[in-house]
Amino acid sequence: MAAFAVVGLLSILPTIRFISWNRQAVANPSFLVPPAELASVKTYIRAEAFVFLLIPVFAAAMARGYGY
C-alpha cells in the first residue's frame, strides 16, 4: 500500500512542472524547457515507474501471505 503513496508523491513535482511549462509555452511560443529541469523531471518519472513496477510484486507477495 505504501508503494501507491510513493508513486503519488513522486508524481507531484513532474505534474507541477508540466503545468508550469505549458503556461510558459502558451505565453511564449519560443519557450524551451531548461535542460536541468528536464533532467530532474526525467529522474522523478523513472523513479515513479520503478516503484510502479514493484506494485504487482508486492501484491503477489501479499497474496501468498508474506508480511504478516
N, C-alpha and C positions, 0 to 999 in steps of 0.2 A: 504494500500500500504506500510505503514511503517513496517508492520509485515514481508513482504517479505525481506525488507532490514535488519531487525533484524535477521532473520533466516540466511541470507547470511553472516552477520558479525559474528554471533555465530559459523558458520561453519569454519571460517578461522583457528582458533587455533587447533581444532582437526585435520584438514587436514594437517597442517604443522607438527604436532606431528606424525601422521600416516606415512608420508613420511620419517621423521627422524628415526622412529623406524624401518621402512622397510630397510633403508640404513644400520642401525646398525646391523640388523638381517642378512643381506646378508654378511656383513663384519665379523660378529662374530656369528656363528650358535648357540652358547650357550647364546645369549643375552636374557635377561629378562627385561620386561618393569618395570621401577621403580614404586612401588605402589603409591607414591604421584602423579606422572604424570598420571597414570591410573585413579586415583580418580578425578583429575582435568578434564580430558577429559570426563569422565562419567558425571560430573556435567554440562559441556557445552552441551553435547549431550542431556541430559534430558531437559535442558532449551530450546534448539533448538526444540525439539519435542513438548514441551508445547506450544511454540509460534506458531509452525506449525499447531497444532490442533486448534488454535484460528482463523486461516485464514478463514475457512468456516463460522465461527460465524460472523466475520466481513463482509464477503461477503454477507451473508444473511441480515445483518443489513443495508448494503449499498443498497441492492435491495429493501428493504422496505422504503428507504428514510431517514434513520437515519443519522445524521451527517451533515445535511445542515443548 
